[in-house]
Amino acid sequence: MTQTFISLREIARQLNIPPSTVVYYKDRFAEHIPSQGGEGRRKRYPADAIEIFRRIREMFNNNWSTEQIEQELAAPGRTDRRVDATAASFASPLSSGGFNDASAVLAKVTDLLENQSLFKSEVRTLRDEIAEMRKERSDEKSRYGQAITVMEREMEELRHAKEQLERMLRTGRSGGTTSAKAPQFPSEDYLARPLVIRTSQSEYLGVLGKVRKHFALRDFVYLVETNASGRKVDLNWEKQGKQWTLVVTLEEPEQEQHFILVTQETTTPNKNRVTEIVRLNVNGADVPDSLLLSLFKKIKDTFDRQSQ
């Protein structure tokens, strides 16, 4: 039965490892690997030598030292067949005749060229991988730049909305007209503090919006404006002592709706400065304190929807 011989390149392909690694295994453990033929490209290896290369690969992967691998390959019963195969190959007519010095030099040069070719192949593979990584980095940088552009545009829109809201608060009405007298309005700090109610147990309850943003007096005004649905809304601020009163008049087709919100600055037991709702009046009737918490829950739902 004719024995099949293969090249180092084919061994590397079947084991899916770099050709230069196979060459290293061949050079380092040559006495344990059977071969056929002369030097360089003319040397071939029996098909069962693949298992020897595979075993060497596994031992390296298991962190064996070269000395340990050498001892394993040289153990009795493991290399006898390989040595016999190697001896048989040198007993062939090709090897028994020997080579002259020029042929030996040529064979070594051929071997070096083969190794150089394998090395260049690995270099090309590494270059392709680096090019792919650079392309992925460029694509990621492009996506990051696009995300930054979108965020900047959204921030600009929010800035314009904030400026518009501040103009509404400072004019005292939303219809674009100004009061006959110079309007009064709370400070920016007053408008931005958390809006809370105080329960009968002296607990201060507020509303958290999207991303834990607290609900402030400015947000209440914004909800009134955005839910007007094209109807005329008048906002008027009045200051009485330390309290600020917001009077909202909403013109309906058949009647007007009136809301009066009385607030004042308060410091909680935790030393937090907040804006407390003192009284809420709807169309002439005060809202009971017991209903304010339910009202705040409805405000939270509306606030979350408006924030999306």
MOLIN-V792501 format. One record per residue. N is the residue number from 1. RES is the residue in three letters. PSI is psi in whole degrees, -180 to 180 (NA if undefined). NEAR is the number of other C-alpha atoms within 12 Angstrom. Layout:
n->[N N]
res->[RES RES]
psi->[PSI PSI]
near->[NEAR NEAR]
This chain:
n->[1 2 3 4 5 6 7 8 9 10 11 12 13 14 15 16 17 18 19 20 21 22 23 24 25 26 27 28 29 30 31 32 33 34 35 36 37 38 39 40 41 42 43 44 45 46 47 48 49 50 51 52 53 54 55 56 57 58 59 60 61 62 63 64 65 66 67 68 69 70 71 72 73 74 75 76 77 78 79 80 81 82 83 84 85 86 87 88 89 90 91 92 93 94 95 96 97 98 99 100 101 102 103 104 105 106 107 108 109 110 111 112 113 114 115 116 117 118 119 120 121 122 123 124 125 126 127 128 129 130 131 132 133 134 135 136 137 138 139 140 141 142 143 144 145 146 147 148 149 150 151 152 153 154 155 156 157 158 159 160 161 162 163 164 165 166 167 168 169 170 171 172 173 174 175 176 177 178 179 180 181 182 183 184 185 186 187 188 189 190 191 192 193 194 195 196 197 198 199 200 201 202 203 204 205 206 207 208 209 210 211 212 213 214 215 216 217 218 219 220 221 222 223 224 225 226 227 228 229 230 231 232 233 234 235 236 237 238 239 240 241 242 243 244 245 246 247 248 249 250 251 252 253 254 255 256 257 258 259 260 261 262 263 264 265 266 267 268 269 270 271 272 273 274 275 276 277 278 279 280 281 282 283 284 285 286 287 288 289 290 291 292 293 294 295 296 297 298 299 300 301 302 303 304 305 306 307 308]
res->[MET THR GLN THR PHE ILE SER LEU ARG GLU ILE ALA ARG GLN LEU ASN ILE PRO PRO SER THR VAL VAL TYR TYR LYS ASP ARG PHE ALA GLU HIS ILE PRO SER GLN GLY GLY GLU GLY ARG ARG LYS ARG TYR PRO ALA ASP ALA ILE GLU ILE PHE ARG ARG ILE ARG GLU MET PHE ASN ASN ASN TRP SER THR GLU GLN ILE GLU GLN GLU LEU ALA ALA PRO GLY ARG THR ASP ARG ARG VAL ASP ALA THR ALA ALA SER PHE ALA SER PRO LEU SER SER GLY GLY PHE ASN ASP ALA SER ALA VAL LEU ALA LYS VAL THR ASP LEU LEU GLU ASN GLN SER LEU PHE LYS SER GLU VAL ARG THR LEU ARG ASP GLU ILE ALA GLU MET ARG LYS GLU ARG SER ASP GLU LYS SER ARG TYR GLY GLN ALA ILE THR VAL MET GLU ARG GLU MET GLU GLU LEU ARG HIS ALA LYS GLU GLN LEU GLU ARG MET LEU ARG THR GLY ARG SER GLY GLY THR THR SER ALA LYS ALA PRO GLN PHE PRO SER GLU ASP TYR LEU ALA ARG PRO LEU VAL ILE ARG THR SER GLN SER GLU TYR LEU GLY VAL LEU GLY LYS VAL ARG LYS HIS PHE ALA LEU ARG ASP PHE VAL TYR LEU VAL GLU THR ASN ALA SER GLY ARG LYS VAL ASP LEU ASN TRP GLU LYS GLN GLY LYS GLN TRP THR LEU VAL VAL THR LEU GLU GLU PRO GLU GLN GLU GLN HIS PHE ILE LEU VAL THR GLN GLU THR THR THR PRO ASN LYS ASN ARG VAL THR GLU ILE VAL ARG LEU ASN VAL ASN GLY ALA ASP VAL PRO ASP SER LEU LEU LEU SER LEU PHE LYS LYS ILE LYS ASP THR PHE ASP ARG GLN SER GLN]
psi->[130 131 141 132 144 167 169 -37 -41 -38 -44 -40 -44 -34 -7 47 159 140 -36 -31 -41 -41 -41 -45 -42 -45 -39 -36 39 -37 -13 2 114 147 170 136 -163 -133 165 -133 -21 -13 134 165 139 153 -33 -8 -19 -38 -32 -47 -39 -42 -41 -43 -45 -42 -40 -41 -27 15 32 146 164 -33 -42 -41 -41 -44 -39 -44 -29 -3 146 140 -7 -29 -5 -46 -36 -42 -40 -42 -39 -41 -39 -38 -37 -16 -5 159 -32 -42 -27 -27 -18 -180 148 171 -41 -41 -39 -43 -43 -40 -41 -40 -41 -40 -42 -40 -38 -45 -40 -39 -42 -41 -43 -36 -42 -39 -43 -40 -44 -40 -41 -41 -41 -41 -40 -41 -39 -38 -44 -40 -41 -42 -42 -40 -38 -44 -38 -42 -39 -40 -40 -41 -44 -44 -41 -39 -42 -39 -38 -40 -40 -38 -42 -40 -39 -44 -40 -42 -41 -37 -40 -44 -36 -24 -21 -2 160 -8 1 -2 160 156 162 -35 162 124 152 148 152 165 162 -38 -40 -43 -29 -14 157 136 124 166 155 126 176 -20 15 31 142 121 132 -169 128 133 -156 138 39 25 130 152 124 174 -36 -35 -36 -45 -40 -41 -39 -44 -48 -20 12 -22 45 -9 153 133 128 131 125 133 140 137 125 101 -122 3 146 133 126 119 119 125 119 116 115 164 -36 -22 171 147 137 132 133 120 117 126 163 157 136 148 124 167 -23 12 26 132 125 169 114 137 117 -40 143 122 131 114 44 -4 129 139 125 149 -33 -22 -9 -37 -42 -38 -40 -36 -40 -38 -40 -46 -45 -42 -42 -42 -41 -26 -15 NA]
near->[3 6 15 15 23 25 28 39 29 23 31 27 19 20 23 18 25 27 31 27 27 35 31 22 32 33 18 19 29 25 22 35 42 34 41 34 31 30 26 28 26 24 29 29 36 30 26 22 39 34 23 35 40 26 26 36 28 17 22 19 13 13 13 17 16 20 16 17 26 25 18 21 29 22 13 13 12 19 24 18 22 31 24 20 27 28 21 20 26 22 18 17 14 17 22 14 12 17 17 11 10 11 16 18 16 19 22 20 17 20 23 19 16 25 27 17 19 25 22 17 18 19 17 14 16 15 14 14 14 14 14 14 14 14 14 14 14 14 14 14 14 14 14 14 14 14 14 14 14 14 14 14 14 14 14 14 14 15 14 14 17 19 15 20 29 25 24 30 35 28 26 33 33 31 23 18 18 20 19 11 10 13 21 23 30 31 19 18 17 24 33 24 30 35 41 39 39 28 19 13 10 12 16 27 27 32 33 24 26 17 12 14 19 28 38 34 40 34 33 37 36 30 27 35 28 22 18 21 13 15 20 24 32 32 38 36 32 24 20 15 11 17 23 29 31 38 31 33 29 30 20 15 10 7 11 18 24 25 29 29 37 33 36 32 29 25 19 20 12 10 9 16 22 31 40 38 35 28 28 29 25 21 18 15 14 19 22 18 20 16 17 29 24 18 22 28 21 18 30 28 20 25 32 22 15 20 21 10]
